[in-house]
Amino acid sequence: MPLDLSHKFPRRQLGFWPSPIHPLLRLSRAVGVEVWAKRDDIASGLAFGGNKVRKLEWLAADAVAQGCDTLVSIGNIQSNHTRQVAAVAAVLGMKCRLVQEEWTKWDDPVYDKVGNILLSRLMGAETVLEGAGYSTAIKETWQRALEQVRRDGGKPYAIPAGASDHPLGGLGYAHFADEVAAQEQQASIFFDTVVTATCTGSTQAGMVVGFSAQPKRRRIIGIDTAADAAMTRAAVTKIARDTAALIGLNREIRDADIEIEPRFAGPDYGLPDAATLSAIRTAASLEAMLTDPVYEGKSMAGLIAMAKSGEIPKTAKVLYVHLGGAPALNAYHNAFA
Ligand SMILES: Cc1ncc(COP(=O)(O)O)c(C=O)c1O
């Protein structure tokens, strides 16, 4: 039975769904396992899109219903998430205030000028560069930004990092599971393995909940990109359980439902290692599929290594979920020099 969440929770459609699925023929040959991609990076549309558009559809409806006039969020300087919040604010006709913290030390003179932050500024968002260090905790910098909007007479809508630890944060990727099941039926295929990048948690959490509602079990491999698998596991678990309770899932989310793979996160959040960079080149040169050094390059590295080593068996049918992120590539040009 589909979850049918769009009939149960208000949603403002912002992307162009369903996002396409297609086989990655040359990559499959290279790794020895059948791999398909689900292209949320393409179908999410708004200003180069990404996974946040899918999540923000539910928060946008809530922000409008509450009569808010300013979206306030937080992320890294090169955050894809804050760029997508800026995009959503633009199409809703709202203002946008973004706290851009330094979550990573990437040494490039244009790191705070090109890529995601440039696009956010083009869309009219106010970018406040302050704060440091990745964490899923509620940040004082974000609270200050909310307070500033109130002091200026506005009505802020608070969106946490990654739109994750928010009551509605898991709905987008729970709904995604219905979309995948419908596409599987059309293509006469079943993906027994799903590979996704994971960080602030609501993408994987939503998937875990959405796929749990379906009769056939599958493996969902979350490739940690925060370089802190324990923190990522805690975030995914909390959001999955909260989302399951919100939608009234008739099955408990167990610890074993949440697979976090720690080996491909590189030295730190936002920092690629040799395997990340090699995976980015592989996906680009075999499939013209662009991945980034912060997220999808790491999930691609995990997919390649686990398929080649047999940790993903040769008989598997893998769905690699592409969650966006390519706009950050320009800020990392020196990684490819
Ligand atoms: C491109 C991309 N992939 C993956 C992720 C991870 O998603 P989540 O934060 O929901 O775990 C993010 C955001 O953090 C992202 O921007």
The ligand as an ORCA input file, in Angstrom:
! r2SCAN-3c Opt
* xyz 0 1
  C      24.069     16.747     -2.389
  C      23.715     16.201     -1.054
  N      23.727     14.853     -0.878
  C      23.434     14.315      0.322
  C      23.116     15.080      1.415
  C      22.801     14.403      2.719
  O      21.433     14.480      3.004
  P      20.943     14.587      4.524
  O      21.550     15.828      5.071
  O      19.466     14.623      4.434
  O      21.445     13.386      5.234
  C      23.101     16.490      1.267
  C      22.807     17.390      2.396
  O      23.261     17.349      3.498
  C      23.398     17.057      0.013
  O      23.378     18.388     -0.188
*
